[in-house]
């Protein structure tokens, strides 16, 4: 997807998703929608991936980032991250980064559970 032409990227990703609703196609469409600030479309795509795999790190972190930073719903972001936060021994840095943003938005920067 081209960053300088997000609308074209969204159209391309939508065609790919409709042709074959595979996880990568749905994720690409959701990312393109987020780049176009179509938060509801993006979130629906990320959540559809998470419905089949709640520990899908790229979908979870993208959805949580959108919720915490773009739509100002940090508590919802932490709910999305909950399956990943439950296993601190296998937690990617992206998860900690987004969780930190969410806790900061909740005025709880010292908290990470």
ChimeraX attribute file (.defattr): number of C-alpha atoms within 10 A of each C-alpha:
attribute: neighborCount
match mode: 1-to-1
recipient: residues
	/A:1	16
	/A:2	10
	/A:3	10
	/A:4	8
	/A:5	11
	/A:6	18
	/A:7	16
	/A:8	15
	/A:9	21
	/A:10	23
	/A:11	14
	/A:12	15
	/A:13	23
	/A:14	20
	/A:15	14
	/A:16	17
	/A:17	19
	/A:18	12
	/A:19	10
	/A:20	12
	/A:21	14
	/A:22	13
	/A:23	18
	/A:24	14
	/A:25	19
	/A:26	25
	/A:27	23
	/A:28	23
	/A:29	28
	/A:30	31
	/A:31	27
	/A:32	26
	/A:33	25
	/A:34	22
	/A:35	18
	/A:36	17
	/A:37	14
	/A:38	14
	/A:39	19
	/A:40	14
	/A:41	17
	/A:42	25
	/A:43	21
	/A:44	15
	/A:45	24
	/A:46	27
	/A:47	20
	/A:48	17
	/A:49	22
	/A:50	19
	/A:51	11
	/A:52	10
	/A:53	13
	/A:54	17
	/A:55	18
	/A:56	16
	/A:57	18
	/A:58	15
	/A:59	26
	/A:60	28
	/A:61	25
	/A:62	23
	/A:63	28
	/A:64	29
	/A:65	26
	/A:66	23
	/A:67	22
	/A:68	25
	/A:69	15
	/A:70	14
	/A:71	13
	/A:72	15
	/A:73	17
	/A:74	25
	/A:75	17
	/A:76	15
	/A:77	26
	/A:78	27
	/A:79	14
	/A:80	24
	/A:81	25
	/A:82	17
	/A:83	14
	/A:84	22
	/A:85	20
	/A:86	11
	/A:87	9
	/A:88	11
	/A:89	8
	/A:90	9
	/A:91	13
	/A:92	13
	/A:93	9
	/A:94	15
	/A:95	22
	/A:96	17
	/A:97	12
	/A:98	25
	/A:99	29
	/A:100	20
	/A:101	20
	/A:102	26
	/A:103	19
	/A:104	15
	/A:105	16
	/A:106	15
	/A:107	10
	/A:108	12
	/A:109	13
	/A:110	9
	/A:111	11
	/A:112	12
	/A:113	9
